[in-house]
Amino acid sequence: MSELITNDIGAVTPRSAFVRGARELMPAWPGIFAWGLVTGVAMVKSGLSVTAATVLSLLAYAGSAQLAALPLMAAFAPIWLVTLTAVTVNLRFVVYSVLTRRHFAHLNAQRRVWLGYLVGDIMFVRFTAMIEREPYYPHRVYYYFGGAIANWVLWQMSSIIGIFAATTIPTSWGLELAGTLTLVALLVPLCASRPVLAGVVIAAVVSVLAHDVPMRLGLLFAIALGVAVAFAVERARSAP
């Protein structure tokens, strides 16, 4: 279906691009649902009230950052450390934004803010893969919005289900593994890029070596160093 749409550029409308974006995200739905469910359960079991967890899910929309910050919040860690942890874990979204900037730079500030809020790992991978295959695809903004909004709706639904069902979902279900495997499946194709591969290798090695650093600071070091290395490799590759 997507090939037919792409071959007939004139037939592509904003509506069809939006629907295609949502439809092509469907294979990832089970993983998104599992990851959202895990995050919702974790928030309540870490001590947050149902109301606070729901508000956090709607405002933050960043499962990995939430899961990294929750143990620190439960341990009453300093607010600066909780904030630094969340920001560091989400540094990858800065990279995503830089890589997709040229496709959205023409939009007004309000739409770019919404795009920034909806940035996610899965849709970033889908969008960049589509652009690489079909560089002249029209209405790419609507394609992105379709997938990103579908991702957001599914995530919020699963997260809120996890919040309200936290006391009845047993940890033996192994939902954490399902969510992690989803992220691994997304990461592997990205490693075809040399900067990404360098950053992933460095972050992985440092995170293992610094596993016992107090207050999970080892994770912060690993992410920060991985991002720095990825930027350095990209700059070296782009240099004349």
C-alpha positions, 0 to 999 in steps of 0.5 A: 500500500505504501509503495502505491502511495509513494509511486503516485505522489499526486495521490498523497494527501495530508490525511493519507500521510497521517493515516500511513504514519499511524498505520506503520507504527502498528508493529511496535504497538505491543512493545509500546503497550508493555513499556507504558504499562511497566512505567505506570506500575513502577510509578505507583509502586515507587510511592506516587499517588494515582493522581500524581502518577497520572499527571507525571505520565501526561506531562513527562511522556518519557518512560526511560527518564521516569524509570530512571528518576523514580528510584531516586524519588523514592529514596528522597534524593536531592531534587537536583540529582533527580532533575539531572538524571531525567535530563541526562537520560533524555539527551538522546532527544536532542540528537533526534531533534537535530537530525530531523530539524531540516524537515520541520524548520519551516513550521511555526513555533507552536507546531514545533513545540508540539512536535518536540513534546511528541518526540519518541524513539520509535517514531524517530526510527520510523520517520528517518527510515521512511525519509531515507527510502522516500526522500521526496515524500510529500506531507512528511509532517503529517506522516510524523504527526500520525505516528507520533500521536498514535504512539502518544495515545497508546503510551498514555492508555497503557501507562494509565492502565498500569497506574490504576492496576499497579496493585494487581499486576504481579512482577512475575509477568516480566513486563520490564523485559518486554519493554527493554526488548522493544528498545533493543529492537529499535537500537540495533538498526540505528547502529548502522550509523558509525556515530550511533554505534560509537556512542552505544558502545561507549555508553554500554561499557561505562554503564557496566563499569560504573554500575556500583557508583552510588545513586545511579550516577554511573548511568549518568556518566555513561549516557553523557559520555556516549552522547559526547562520543557520538557527537565527536565522531559525527563532527570528525566524519563531517570535517573536510 
